[in-house]
């Protein structure tokens, strides 16, 4: 296994765990602060936009690699 392969696998697994942990933290934060349905939705939409941005970066990178390579 090369360093590049190890880095890609580690990044994928680490981010999956990190995103799952952030979901748990945001849920507990919303629950403890009694944010209600709207407040919880706002918190999860904000987190979801961050996750979407990271995923979009991956697909843009794939697209550019296919166009340039």
Residue pairs with C-beta under 8 A, 6 or more apart in sequence:
15 54
19 51
22 47
23 44
23 47
26 43
26 44
26 47
27 40
29 35
29 43
30 39
30 40
30 43
30 44
33 39
35 42
35 43
